[in-house]
Amino acid sequence: MTDNKIEIRYFSGYIRNWKKLCSELDIDASLGRSERENTILIKAYKKWHMQMMEHLFGMFVIAIWDEDIQQLFCIRDQVGQKHIFYTVCGGEFLCSGDINELAADPRFEKKLNMRMLQQYLFYGYPIGKETFYEGIYKLMPGHYAQWDGKTVTLHRYWKPEFEPDETKTAEEWADEIKNTVNEILSEEKEDKECPYKESFLSGGVDSSYLLAAGDAVCANTVGYVEEGFDESGLARHTAEVLNKGFRVKVIDPETYFARMPEVVDKIGQPLGDASAVAFSLGCAAVSEYAKVVYSGEGIDEFFGGYNAHKNPLKEGWTYLTCSHIMSEEAVKALMLGYDESIKAVEPVAPYWNEVQGQDELSQKLTIDISLWLEGDIYLNTDRTSTACGIELHTPFSDLRLFNVARRIPGRFKFMNDQNKYVFRMAASSVLPDEVAFRKKVGFAVPIRKWLADPAYNQPVKDKLFGETSKKFFDQKEMSALWESYTGGEAFLWSRIYNIYAFLLWYDQKFA
């Protein structure tokens, strides 16, 4: 939709507070969703220009053309729930939420970004603004790009800032969390164009609270036959307590490995997060019943959900996000053409420098929100759900909930030997204590066992020692890694998986 001066050239996402915006911007709230969202974006831009993002709550990537000034503005939401990539080809600015679309453009010359490969081997996900393609960049969360026909200028309009407020009790903070969650979910419930929703449910408090407080009528999870990895029993119990429907997609190793090439392709870049394949299979299963599905991402990074958030850093160390797969020494030994000038700390350093002087938990959460959450978690959930035809809503990633979390002192986030303690207190208003204060299980996948099993790992082994691998990796080091892993050093599974995901991707895109 245009008004002859302003054109929305690209939009992907969901504006959660659309009803309030319709009132503020004098828009007919009975318009169909597509027309309504376009009208909101145009009028919001005209009224607030680039301050419009302060008024939008939800998830979004937007490209707006302003005819009067002959400029394009490309915007990504504050925490990066949606992805958008861009490049300049033949003097034209191209952007898309699907990196495959840009890489396939006949004007773009594909070339592997070796810098990203080296960083990926360390972190296990494509960290920061660069991508695996030279010349294609990711617009970072809380940023917008401005294109004037010649130059791309990047602007940072938002960053996560923690400012603990010591004036409230844990109970008062729990009430504020509860009230904010209710406000966010009331907007979801009011959207009658999405009358039927389902939800993903693990054994943890985040998705359980979302299911209890929201309007989803059925919960969905994935399960495995392997004990110690299967959370479906806990999820089923929670669904029964809440009187919700329940489905479980049982994943076996054959199904998992068969799905992996498609997931790598749809994500568009290598991702060493084994949960992505399981999540994709879960999305495919639920897509038969619902097109709008809730998921509980955001809470761990806002409120401190990982052991890495609790464990103290050694003096003088930089926090390199809650996930890193290999040491620099291990990457150097394995990778042919290793560049000594590329340091693992590079993507983190600018953010780390900004948070000096803050308490350690605030520092860690800022780093994880800025890099890990968007670069791994949202890359996984955004791209896999979209590929399955699902619109994934993540209400707990709403900026209003972060604005509560940012003010809560760390002592209320880790308390009584519990992580996310004050969030759990809020959740206990609608959940039994056994669920609200259940120890974090995580979204574990039995891949560490499957990769070592000769019944399933021959295709993996073929990649690790194939012709493509020989272009990038020292084969003696690869053999040593494989033998150590299959010989019983199970913790090495993540390195194997990380490398395998890259080789699958490279053969799809460059072979």
C-alpha positions as a printed Julia matrix, in Angstrom:
511×3 Matrix{Float64}:
   0.0     0.0     0.0
   1.22    3.53   -0.73
   0.02    7.09   -0.29
   2.03    8.22   -3.36
   4.79    9.54   -1.09
   5.42    6.66    1.33
   5.63    3.04    0.22
   6.02   -0.08    2.36
   8.3    -2.17    0.18
   8.83   -5.02    2.63
   7.19   -6.06    5.86
   7.36   -9.27    7.84
   6.11   -9.63   11.38
   3.23   -8.94   13.71
   2.23   -5.65   15.33
   0.78   -6.74   18.65
  -0.55   -3.37   19.84
  -2.34   -2.63   16.56
  -5.63   -1.74   18.24
  -4.1     1.08   20.27
  -2.19    2.32   17.23
  -5.36    2.39   15.15
  -6.87    4.66   17.77
  -3.82    6.92   17.97
  -3.41    7.17   14.2
  -7.12    7.41   13.32
  -7.23    4.13   11.38
 -10.31    1.98   10.88
  -9.66   -0.99   13.17
 -12.03   -3.16   11.12
  -9.62   -3.22    8.17
  -8.21   -6.6     7.19
  -4.88   -7.36    8.78
  -2.68   -6.75    5.73
  -4.26   -3.38    4.89
  -4.35   -2.43    8.56
  -0.66   -3.15    9.13
   0.4    -1.28    6.01
  -1.71    1.7     6.99
  -0.28    1.67   10.52
   3.28    1.64    9.19
   2.68    4.48    6.74
   0.89    6.7     9.23
   3.35    5.89   12.02
   6.25    6.86    9.75
   4.53   10.09    8.73
   3.77   11.05   12.33
   6.89    9.87   14.13
   9.43    9.22   11.34
  12.21    6.98   12.73
  10.85    7.3    16.25
   7.99    5.08   15.06
   9.76    2.03   16.49
   9.16    3.38   19.99
   5.43    2.92   19.38
   5.43   -0.55   17.77
   5.27   -3.61   20.01
   5.66   -7.02   18.43
   8.1    -8.38   15.9
   8.99   -6.72   12.64
  11.33   -6.03    9.78
  10.27   -3.16    7.53
  11.52   -1.43    4.39
   9.99    2.02    3.84
  10.52    4.16    0.74
  10.18    7.93    1.21
   9.56    9.51   -2.18
  10.06   13.1    -0.99
  13.65   12.53    0.11
  14.35    9.61   -2.25
  15.54    7.35    0.55
  14.83    3.83    1.76
  14.75    2.91    5.44
  15.21   -0.74    6.41
  14.3    -1.45   10.05
  14.66   -4.45   12.39
  12.85   -4.8    15.73
  14.67   -4.09   18.97
  15.61   -7.63   20.01
  15.69   -9.17   16.52
  12.79  -11.62   16.53
  12.62  -11.3    12.74
  15.66  -11.39   10.46
  16.51   -9.2     7.5
  19.59   -9.27    5.27
  20.81   -6.76    2.73
  23.33   -6.23   -0.04
  24.05   -3.71   -2.77
  24.17   -5.06   -6.32
  24.57   -2.94   -9.44
  23.85    0.21   -7.51
  20.61   -1.21   -6.08
  19.86   -1.92   -2.42
  18.35   -5.39   -1.96
  16.88   -6.69    1.29
  14.99   -9.8     2.36
  14.24  -11.89    5.41
  15.45  -14.88    3.39
  19.2   -14.79    2.75
  18.73  -17.45    0.07
  16.77  -14.95   -2.0
  19.66  -12.47   -2.0
  22.3   -15.13   -2.66
  20.29  -16.42   -5.64
  19.97  -12.99   -7.28
  21.78  -13.2   -10.65
  23.47   -9.86   -9.96
  25.11  -11.17   -6.81
  28.41  -13.06   -7.07
  28.5   -15.73   -4.38
  31.72  -15.99   -2.41
  32.27  -17.71    0.93
  33.14  -15.4     3.8
  36.07  -17.17    5.44
  35.99  -14.74    8.37
  32.53  -15.97    9.27
  33.57  -19.61    8.95
  36.33  -19.06   11.48
  34.0   -17.27   13.9
  31.26  -19.86   13.36
  33.57  -22.72   14.29
  34.19  -20.99   17.58
  30.64  -19.89   18.43
  28.43  -22.42   16.63
  26.22  -19.78   14.99
  26.71  -16.89   12.53
  27.5   -14.17   15.04
  27.31  -10.44   14.37
  26.52   -8.43   11.27
  28.51  -10.46    8.73
  27.11  -13.57    7.06
  28.59  -16.59    5.31
  28.38  -14.67    2.04
  30.84  -11.88    1.36
  28.83   -8.77    0.58
  25.59   -9.84    2.29
  25.04   -8.39    5.73
  22.56   -8.94    8.51
  20.84   -5.89    9.89
  21.4    -6.14   13.64
  18.57   -5.81   16.18
  17.7    -2.28   17.22
  19.19   -0.9    13.99
  17.93    0.63   10.78
  19.76    1.05    7.49
  19.33    4.19    5.4
  19.89    3.99    1.63
  20.17    7.21   -0.37
  20.88    5.58   -3.72
  24.64    5.57   -3.2
  25.5     4.71    0.4
  24.16    2.48    3.16
  24.28    4.21    6.54
  23.58    2.2     9.68
  21.86    3.71   12.72
  21.43    2.1    16.12
  18.13    3.27   17.57
  17.94    0.95   20.6
  20.17   -1.18   22.81
  19.46   -3.32   25.87
  20.35   -1.41   29.01
  19.99   -2.83   32.52
  19.44   -0.34   35.32
  18.54   -2.25   38.52
  16.01   -0.57   40.78
  16.47   -1.54   44.45
  13.27    0.11   45.71
  10.91   -2.84   45.17
  10.49   -6.23   46.79
  10.53   -9.53   44.9
   6.76   -9.74   45.34
   6.28   -6.3    43.81
   8.46   -7.23   40.84
   6.49  -10.46   40.37
   3.27   -8.44   40.29
   4.73   -6.1    37.66
   5.79   -9.06   35.53
   2.33  -10.6    35.87
   0.58   -7.36   34.93
   2.84   -6.87   31.91
   2.34  -10.44   30.72
  -1.43   -9.98   31.04
  -1.29   -6.74   29.06
   0.7    -8.37   26.25
  -1.48  -11.47   26.08
  -4.7    -9.47   26.24
  -3.67   -7.87   22.94
  -3.07  -11.32   21.45
  -6.5   -12.46   22.62
  -8.22   -9.41   21.11
  -6.97  -10.2    17.61
  -9.99  -11.98   16.17
  -8.29  -12.52   12.81
  -6.22  -15.15   14.64
  -9.06  -16.87   16.54
  -7.37  -20.25   16.84
  -3.86  -20.62   18.24
  -1.79  -23.43   19.57
   1.42  -23.37   21.57
   4.74  -25.12   21.9
   5.33  -26.59   25.33
   8.5   -27.98   26.88
   8.88  -29.1    30.46
   9.97  -25.63   31.57
   8.32  -22.65   33.22
   8.47  -20.25   30.23
   6.27  -22.15   27.82
   4.1   -23.42   30.69
   3.35  -19.86   31.85
   2.58  -18.83   28.28
   0.18  -21.73   27.87
  -1.54  -21.01   31.18
  -1.95  -17.26   30.66
  -2.63  -17.26   26.92
  -5.45  -18.35   24.65
  -3.85  -21.38   23.0
  -6.17  -24.37   23.11
  -3.62  -27.11   22.5
   0.02  -27.68   23.44
   2.62  -29.31   21.2
   5.99  -30.79   22.0
   8.58  -33.16   20.61
   9.72  -36.33   22.29
  12.32  -39.07   22.0
  12.51  -42.68   23.06
  15.82  -41.98   24.83
  15.4   -41.42   28.55
  17.1   -38.33   29.87
  16.28  -36.33   26.74
  12.51  -36.66   26.56
  10.54  -33.79   28.14
   7.21  -34.85   26.69
   6.08  -36.49   29.93
   6.56  -33.26   31.87
   4.85  -31.3    29.09
   1.9   -33.7    29.01
   1.46  -33.38   32.77
   1.46  -29.58   32.54
  -1.11  -29.62   29.71
  -3.36  -31.93   31.7
  -3.12  -29.71   34.79
  -4.11  -26.72   32.64
  -6.9   -28.66   30.89
  -5.36  -28.06   27.46
  -5.12  -30.37   24.48
  -1.78  -32.04   23.92
   0.18  -33.58   21.04
   3.68  -34.99   20.92
   5.82  -35.53   17.83
   8.18  -38.41   18.56
  11.46  -37.99   16.71
  13.71  -40.91   15.84
  17.27  -40.6    14.48
  16.29  -41.54   10.92
  13.7   -38.75   10.81
  16.08  -36.27   12.39
  18.96  -36.84    9.98
  16.63  -36.95    6.97
  15.26  -33.52    7.95
  18.61  -31.85    8.57
  19.52  -30.92    4.95
  16.16  -29.19    4.46
  16.57  -27.25    7.71
  20.09  -26.13    6.78
  18.76  -25.0     3.4
  15.79  -23.05    4.79
  17.77  -21.33    7.53
  20.14  -20.22    4.79
  23.31  -20.33    6.86
  24.99  -23.04    8.92
  23.73  -23.3    12.49
  25.34  -25.57   15.06
  22.23  -25.63   17.24
  20.89  -29.18   17.18
  17.49  -28.05   18.45
  16.78  -26.37   15.09
  15.99  -29.69   13.38
  13.78  -30.82   16.24
  11.99  -27.46   16.21
  11.47  -27.72   12.46
   9.87  -31.15   12.87
   7.68  -29.76   15.62
   6.63  -26.87   13.38
   5.78  -29.25   10.54
   3.63  -31.32   12.89
   1.68  -28.39   14.36
   1.22  -26.74   10.95
  -1.38  -29.39   10.15
  -3.62  -27.88   12.84
  -2.71  -24.21   13.35
  -1.03  -21.39   11.46
  -0.4   -19.14   14.47
   1.59  -20.74   17.27
   3.01  -19.38   20.52
   6.55  -20.01   21.72
   8.26  -18.84   24.9
  11.59  -17.43   23.68
  13.18  -14.43   25.4
  12.82  -15.15   29.09
  16.19  -16.86   29.63
  18.01  -13.88   28.13
  15.87  -11.21   29.84
  15.81  -12.76   33.31
  18.93  -14.95   33.49
  18.06  -18.54   32.66
  21.39  -20.19   31.92
  24.1   -21.55   34.2
  26.56  -19.33   32.33
  24.65  -16.35   33.73
  25.15  -17.57   37.29
  28.72  -18.86   37.13
  31.26  -16.08   37.82
  33.72  -15.05   35.13
  37.4   -15.36   35.78
  39.03  -12.02   36.43
  39.89  -10.2    33.21
  37.81  -12.5    31.0
  35.33  -11.32   28.38
  31.95  -13.07   28.32
  31.73  -14.64   24.86
  27.96  -15.35   24.92
  26.46  -18.39   26.59
  27.41  -20.64   23.67
  30.8   -21.28   22.16
  31.8   -24.6    20.68
  35.58  -24.63   20.24
  38.56  -22.8    21.66
  40.65  -20.68   19.33
  43.4   -23.28   19.66
  41.04  -26.05   18.52
  39.83  -24.0    15.55
  43.41  -23.15   14.59
  44.43  -26.81   14.63
  41.46  -27.91   12.56
  40.92  -25.13   10.02
  43.08  -24.79    6.93
  43.88  -21.17    6.18
  43.32  -20.07    9.77
  43.77  -16.3    10.05
  45.64  -15.25   13.19
  44.3   -11.71   12.88
  40.68  -12.85   13.35
  39.98  -13.1    17.06
  36.97  -14.77   18.64
  36.39  -11.74   20.82
  35.88   -9.36   17.85
  32.05   -9.58   17.55
  31.63   -9.23   21.32
  34.19   -6.53   22.1
  32.12   -3.43   21.14
  29.2    -4.59   23.28
  31.47   -5.67   26.15
  33.15   -2.28   26.22
  29.76   -0.61   26.6
  28.77   -2.57   29.71
  31.9    -2.1    31.77
  31.01   -0.83   35.23
  27.73   -2.72   35.35
  27.12   -5.78   37.52
  28.23   -9.05   35.95
  24.74  -10.44   35.35
  23.67   -7.29   33.51
  26.81   -7.52   31.4
  26.13  -11.12   30.44
  22.46  -10.58   29.65
  23.3    -7.59   27.46
  25.78   -9.68   25.45
  23.36  -12.58   25.04
  20.44  -10.38   23.99
  22.64   -8.49   21.53
  24.3   -11.5    19.87
  23.23  -14.99   20.99
  19.45  -14.53   21.19
  19.15  -13.04   17.72
  22.03  -14.93   16.09
  21.04  -18.42   17.21
  17.64  -18.67   18.9
  15.68  -16.29   16.67
  17.53  -17.39   13.54
  16.33  -20.9    14.3
  12.76  -20.1    15.29
  12.09  -17.4    12.68
  13.42  -19.25    9.66
  12.22  -22.78   10.53
   8.69  -21.71   11.47
   8.39  -19.52    8.37
   9.55  -22.4     6.17
   6.77  -24.54    7.64
   4.1   -21.93    6.95
   3.69  -20.98   10.62
   3.51  -17.49   12.08
   5.35  -17.85   15.35
   4.34  -15.41   18.09
   6.83  -14.9    20.93
   4.94  -12.71   23.42
   7.65  -13.01   26.09
  10.06  -11.27   23.71
   7.85   -8.17   23.77
   9.86   -5.05   24.59
   7.49   -4.18   27.43
   8.53   -7.31   29.32
  12.19   -6.51   28.76
  11.53   -3.05   30.17
  10.47   -4.76   33.4
  13.35   -7.24   33.4
  15.95   -4.52   32.84
  15.04   -2.89   36.17
  14.97   -6.02   38.35
  18.09   -6.49   40.53
  20.11   -9.61   39.86
  19.54  -10.92   43.39
  15.87  -11.46   42.49
  16.75  -13.27   39.27
  18.97  -15.85   40.99
  17.44  -16.59   44.36
  16.84  -19.65   46.55
  18.99  -21.72   44.18
  16.6   -20.92   41.3
  17.25  -19.07   38.07
  14.63  -16.58   36.82
  13.26  -16.64   40.37
  11.05  -13.55   40.26
   9.66  -14.62   36.88
   8.82  -17.99   38.41
   7.02  -16.16   41.22
   4.86  -14.42   38.64
   4.21  -17.69   36.83
   3.12  -19.35   40.07
   0.01  -17.16   39.99
  -1.39  -19.43   37.25
   0.79  -22.55   37.59
   1.27  -25.11   40.36
   4.54  -24.56   42.22
   5.83  -27.92   40.96
   5.72  -26.48   37.42
   6.61  -22.86   38.15
   9.71  -23.81   40.16
  10.69  -26.9    38.18
  14.41  -27.08   37.47
  15.34  -25.98   33.96
  15.54  -28.97   31.62
  16.37  -27.28   28.32
  15.5   -28.38   24.81
  17.92  -31.32   24.72
  18.26  -33.53   21.63
  19.8   -37.04   21.75
  22.08  -36.07   18.87
  25.17  -36.66   21.0
  24.21  -40.33   21.09
  23.01  -40.61   17.51
  26.16  -39.08   16.0
  28.26  -41.77   17.64
  26.03  -44.65   16.49
  27.31  -46.46   13.35
  23.7   -47.25   12.49
  23.11  -43.56   11.68
  26.39  -41.68   11.34
  27.78  -42.91    8.02
  26.45  -39.88    6.06
  28.01  -37.63    8.69
  31.31  -39.44    8.44
  31.19  -39.21    4.64
  30.89  -35.42    4.9
  33.58  -35.02    7.54
  36.1   -36.87    5.38
  34.79  -35.97    1.93
  36.2   -33.7    -0.77
  34.55  -30.55    0.56
  35.97  -31.16    4.01
  39.46  -31.45    2.56
  39.16  -27.88    1.26
  38.68  -26.46    4.72
  39.91  -28.86    7.39
  43.07  -30.71    8.34
  42.13  -34.35    7.89
  44.5   -35.66   10.55
  42.9   -33.32   13.09
  39.48  -34.33   11.83
  40.33  -38.0    12.31
  41.6   -37.33   15.81
  38.42  -35.41   16.66
  36.2   -38.17   15.28
  38.1   -40.94   17.06
  38.02  -39.08   20.37
  34.3   -38.48   20.07
  33.32  -42.0    19.0
  35.79  -43.36   21.54
  33.73  -41.96   24.39
  34.4   -38.23   24.7
  30.75  -37.39   24.24
  31.18  -33.65   24.93
  32.81  -33.34   21.48
  29.47  -33.97   19.78
  28.85  -30.25   19.35
  32.06  -29.79   17.36
  31.11  -32.67   15.07
  27.61  -31.31   14.59
  28.86  -27.78   13.99
  31.24  -28.9    11.24
  28.67  -31.24    9.67
  26.1   -28.43    9.45
  28.61  -26.23    7.65
  29.58  -28.95    5.17
  25.92  -29.71    4.41
  25.26  -26.03    3.79
  28.36  -25.49    1.64
  27.58  -28.42   -0.63
  24.02  -27.15   -1.09
  25.03  -23.59   -1.9
  28.4   -23.85   -3.64
  28.73  -27.36   -5.06
